[in-house]
Amino acid sequence: MQLNITNLSIFVLVICTSAGACAGGLPDPLITPGVVNPEVKPDTMATTICVRGYTKTIRPPSSYTDRLKKLQMARYGYADRNPRHYEEDHLIALSIGGAASDANNLWPQPRQGRWSAREKDQLERVLHRMVCAGLLPLRQAQQAMAQDWIESYQHYVRRR
């Protein structure tokens, strides 16, 4: 079979859908589209995300995230079912107004690999600083993380 662009696109779509995660680090947007916290808005940032320690006050308990991680690992179809190899991560980070307990904002992100939780954590810190310093609009940071956090990492972290 000769592989043309149309066939390749269909192949990639099938692989992403069946594997549950695309681009080696992005969550499946059908399972984890990302959700924002309605309490965090541009006019509430000074009393929410820009307050030191804020995320600790809203972070869901590990009993919830550990249980969700196991369910989502199965839903994502991960062959490796060791929960220690994944971080139940917020697609839109709590530090930029992501929803804390909504399963549509959480996914089991691999701890290893090129695009692991470590790189995403770096992006979260950079976006948080930029948003709270007024250098990047809140909604733009949230959308960047939800749409393609890897591309955002390459834009905001690598260019520094």
C-alpha positions in Angstrom: 0.0 0.0 0.0 1.3 3.4 -0.9 1.0 5.9 1.9 -0.1 9.3 0.8 -1.0 12.3 3.0 -4.7 11.4 3.4 -3.8 7.8 4.4 -1.2 9.1 6.8 -3.6 11.5 8.4 -6.2 8.7 8.9 -3.5 6.4 10.3 -2.4 9.0 12.8 -6.0 9.7 13.9 -6.6 6.0 14.4 -3.4 5.6 16.4 -4.1 8.6 18.6 -7.6 7.5 19.2 -6.8 3.9 19.9 -3.7 4.6 22.0 -5.5 7.3 24.0 -2.7 9.8 23.8 -1.2 11.7 20.9 2.2 13.2 20.1 3.9 11.2 22.9 2.7 13.4 25.7 -0.6 15.0 24.8 -3.8 13.8 26.3 -6.7 12.6 24.1 -8.9 15.7 23.7 -12.0 13.5 23.6 -11.2 12.2 27.1 -9.4 15.2 28.6 -10.4 18.4 26.8 -9.4 20.6 29.8 -11.7 22.6 32.0 -11.2 26.0 33.7 -12.2 26.9 37.3 -15.1 29.4 36.9 -13.9 31.1 40.1 -10.7 32.2 38.4 -11.1 35.2 36.1 -8.9 38.1 35.2 -10.5 40.2 37.9 -10.1 37.5 40.6 -6.5 36.5 39.9 -5.1 38.7 42.6 -7.1 36.8 45.2 -6.8 33.3 43.7 -4.0 32.0 41.4 -1.6 34.9 42.2 -1.7 34.3 45.9 1.3 32.1 47.1 0.0 28.7 48.2 -3.4 29.0 46.4 -3.1 25.7 44.6 -2.7 23.8 47.9 -6.1 25.1 49.0 -7.9 23.6 46.0 -5.9 20.5 45.1 -8.1 17.4 45.3 -7.0 14.7 47.7 -4.7 11.9 46.5 -7.5 9.4 47.4 -9.6 10.9 44.6 -6.8 11.4 42.0 -5.3 7.9 42.7 -8.6 6.2 42.0 -9.2 8.4 39.0 -5.7 7.7 37.6 -6.4 3.9 37.6 -9.7 4.4 35.8 -8.2 6.7 33.3 -5.2 4.5 32.6 -7.6 1.8 31.5 -9.7 4.2 29.5 -6.5 5.6 27.8 -5.5 2.0 27.0 -2.0 2.3 28.5 -0.2 -1.0 28.2 1.9 -0.1 31.3 -0.6 -0.2 34.2 1.8 0.7 37.0 0.3 3.8 38.6 3.7 5.0 39.8 4.7 5.6 36.2 2.1 8.3 35.8 1.2 11.6 37.4 -2.5 12.3 37.5 -2.1 15.8 36.1 -4.3 18.8 35.4 -4.2 19.6 31.7 -4.9 23.3 32.5 -2.8 23.8 35.5 -4.3 24.9 38.8 -1.8 27.7 38.9 -3.4 29.3 35.8 -7.0 28.5 36.8 -7.6 24.9 35.8 -10.5 23.0 37.4 -9.3 21.1 40.4 -11.5 18.0 40.5 -13.1 17.8 37.1 -12.1 14.5 35.5 -12.1 16.3 32.1 -9.1 18.3 33.3 -7.1 15.4 34.7 -5.2 12.6 32.9 -2.5 10.1 33.7 0.5 11.8 32.3 3.6 9.6 31.9 6.5 10.5 34.2 9.1 9.2 31.7 9.7 10.1 28.0 10.6 13.2 26.1 7.3 15.0 27.0 6.9 14.0 30.6 5.4 15.6 33.6 8.7 17.3 34.3 8.5 19.4 31.2 4.9 20.3 31.7 5.7 21.4 35.3 8.3 23.9 33.8 5.6 25.3 31.5 3.2 25.7 34.3 5.7 27.7 36.3 6.5 30.0 33.3 2.9 30.6 32.4 1.9 31.3 36.0 4.7 33.9 36.3 3.7 35.5 33.0 0.0 35.6 33.8 0.5 37.1 37.3 3.0 39.6 36.0 0.4 40.8 33.4 2.6 39.6 30.5 0.1 37.0 29.2 -3.7 37.1 29.4 -5.2 34.4 31.6 -7.5 33.0 28.9 -4.6 32.8 26.4 -2.4 30.8 28.8 -5.3 28.4 29.6 -6.1 27.9 25.9 -2.4 27.4 25.1 -2.1 24.6 27.7 -5.4 23.0 26.7 -4.8 23.0 23.0 -1.2 21.7 22.9 1.0 22.0 25.9 4.0 20.7 24.0 3.8 23.5 21.4 3.3 26.0 24.3 6.4 24.6 26.0 8.4 25.1 22.9 7.1 28.6 22.5 7.3 29.9 26.1 10.0 27.8 27.8 12.5 27.0 25.1 12.7 30.6 23.9 13.7 31.9 27.3 
